[in-house]
Amino acid sequence: MKKPKWVVEKEQARKAAAAETVWLFGLHAVRDALMNPKRQKLRLIVTRNARDKLLEAIEFAEIVPEMVDPRKFTAPIDPGSVHQGAALEVKPLEWGGLAENCIGQENPRVLLLDRVTDPHNVGAILRSAEVLGASAVIGTRHHSAPETGALAKTASGALERQPYLRVRNLADTIIELQNMGYLVLGLDGEAEQTIEATLGDKRDRPVALVLGAEGPGLRQKTKETVDHLVKIDAAGGFGSLNVSNAAAIALYASKPR
């Protein structure tokens, strides 16, 4: 009996995901990945100078580096990448599911990204999420930035430590978080209330903050699914924040007191 098309496509997608690898580059991103026991490392390409700087991490990871001439850096990354003489091929990290990352912590804060596709923005958001104590950053499998070398370099090591989950459907995930007891707030510049005013005496609740892409913002379905639309209080009537800056401010504004 011939398999249905959707079954074949699902099997093909599973095989493609299993074969997927990522090239990380830059001394900081490569060092943190080498020092991460959870990261599956496949191939390390370094110049002599980079190897000397990464020697402790290389020994920790027990990986044999491939030495290259700095003038002929052969790693398959964008030629314009600032690699600093180091590139590491890895498997994407497996963080597990929503419940194991979003339940169990006291006063958890979670960030959800609605079509935020720029890897530099996502990398910066991961960095802020780690510093400000978010439980997870959640994007979608489609229309959100996957793990890439550029994302890892911008995250400055946070990609190795900050859970970054990618889900099939953002609205379904919002509902799942609501069922877990989360108060879900969508950031919208046209909202009437600020984050602080909306939270009020609810700061002991788990809070999920949803941020949209710069320009289009949150999708209509997302706006309809969140508990409240909120804004960041601005000093003047003009201007807007980069999404990564908005994420940092929203996390700080929503922290328990």
N, C-alpha and C positions, 0 to 999 in steps of 0.2 A: 504493500500500500504506500502510495506516494505521500510524503509528509506535507502538511499544509505550508503555504508560503511563510506565514508568520512564525512557524516553528523553525523553519530553515533560517530565516533572518535572525531569530533570537540566538540560535546556535552559532551562526557566523559572528554575531556581535560578541558573544561570550569568548570565542576563540581569539578574536581581534584584541579584546581587552586583556586576555591572558598573555598575549604576545607583546603588548604595549610596553615600551620603555621610554625613559625621559633622560635627556642629557642636561645635567646641572653644570654650571660653570661659575668661575670666580672663586677666589681663595676662601671667603667666608662661607658661601653656600656649600662648597665641596667639603670643607673641614667639618661642618656641622653634620652633613650627611654621612661622612666616614665615621663620625663618632656616635651615630645613632644605631643602636643594635637592631632596631626594628626595620631599618632600611636595607633592602636587598641590593647589594652593589655588584655590578657586572664587569665594568671596565673603567680603568682610570688612565687618563692620558695627561702627562705633565711635562713641563720643561724642568731642567735641572734646578733652576732657581726656585720654582714652585714646589718641587719635591722636597727641597731642603726646608721650606717654610711649613710644609704639611707632614713632615716626617713622623711626628708623634701620632697624628691621626691615621696615617698610613699603617703604622705598626699596630695601632689599636684595631683597625679594620682587618688586618692580616690579608691585605690585597697587594698583588705585585703590580706596580705601575708600569706603563709603557712610556719610555722616555722619547721625547721628540725635540727637534731643533725649534727654537722659538720663531724662526723665520718660516718654518713649514709646519704650522700647527694643524694637525690632520683630523681633529675631532669634528664630527658632522654637526656643527652649529653654525649659526649665522656669522658670516665673516666680520660683520660689524660688532659682534658681541665683545664686551670687555671681559675676556676670560681670565686674564692675569696668569696665563700659563697653566691652567688646570681645568679639566673637564671630566665629569664622572657620569657614566651611564648607570641608571638605576631603574628599579621597578617602582611604580607609584605606590605610595603608602596606603595601607589598609587600616582605616580608623574604626571600622565597624559601623553599627547602625545608630539611629537617632536616639533610642532609649538609653543605650549604654554610655552615650556622651552627654546627654541632657537631663538625666535623672540622677539624683543622689547627692548632688552638690548643694551646699547651703546658698540660698539666694543666687541661683545661676542666672547668667546673662548670655544670650545667644544672638548672633547676627545672621540674618538671612539676606541674600543678595538676589535681586530681581533683575536679571539680564545685565549684570555687571561683567562685561567681557574683557576689559583691558587688564592684562596680567600685572601691569605695574600698579594699578589701583588695588587689585585683589592682594597682591604681595604686601602693599602698605597696610591694608586692612588687617591681614593676618598678623603683622608686626604689632599694630595697635591692640588687637584682640589679645595677644599674648601678654603685653605689658599691663593691660587693664583688666585682665582676669576673666575673659570670656570663656565659656565652656566649649563653644564650637563656632565655626563660621560655616554657613551652609549655602551652597549654590545649587544650580540645576545641572543635570548631565548635558543638556543642550543649552546654548545661549548663556554659558558662564565660562570663565577662564579655567582651563584644566591646569594641572601641574606642568610647568614649563621652566626652562632655565631662567628666563627673564623674570617670571613670578618668584622663583626661589631666591634670585639675587636681590630683588626688591624687598623680599620678606626678611632678608638678613638673618637667616637661621630659623625664623619662626615657623617655616613650613615643616621643619622636623619635629616641632613640639606642639604646635597649635592644631587641634583637630580641624580638618577641612573636608567636609562631607559634600557629596554631590548627589542630589535626589532626583527622582524622575519628575515629580510634579510639585511645584512650590505651594500651590493652594492646599493640596492634600497634606503637605508637611505642616503648614500653618494650623490646620484643623487638628492634626495629630498632637502638636505642641499644646494647643488649647485644651485638648482632652487630658494632657499631662498636668494641667494646672497653670500653664503659662498665660500671661497677659501679653498679647501680641500687638505691638505698636508699629504702624507704618509711617515712615517719615515723608512728609508732603509739605512743601513750602506754602501751600494754600490752606493748610489746616488752621483751625481756630485756636486750638490750645497748644501750649508748649509741653515738652516731655515732663518737666517738673510738675506742672499743674495737673496733668492727667494722672501721673502716678500718685500724687497726694500722699495718702496714708497707706498706699499699696506697695511700698518699697520692699516689703518682706516677701512679695510674690516673685516667682520666677518670671523673668521678662525676656521677650524676644523682640528684637528691633529689625524691621525690614527696610532695606534701602534699595532704591531703584537706580537705574543707569542715569548718568548725567544727560540732561536734555529731556528724554521722554519720561523719566521718573518711574513711578510704580504703574504697573498695568492695572486696568480697570478691575479685573478679576481679583487681583491682590488687594486693591482698595476695599472691595466688597467683603473680603474674607477676614481681614484683620479686625481686632477689637476696637481700635481707635486710630484715627489719623492724627499725627502730632507734628509739631515743627520745632526747630531749634530757634530759640529767642535770638533775634538779631538786633544790633545796635541801630541800624538804619533801615531804610525802606528799599535799598538797592543791593545788588550783589548776591552771589550764591557760593556755596562751598563745594569744593571737590568732594566726591563721594567718600574717599578715604578719610578726609578731615572730618566730614560729617559723622562717619562711623565712630571715630575716636571721641568726638564731643558727645555723641548720643550715649556711648557706653559710660562715659564719666558722669553725665547728667542723670543716668538711671541707676547708678550704684547705690547700694543700701547705705543708710546713714544711721 
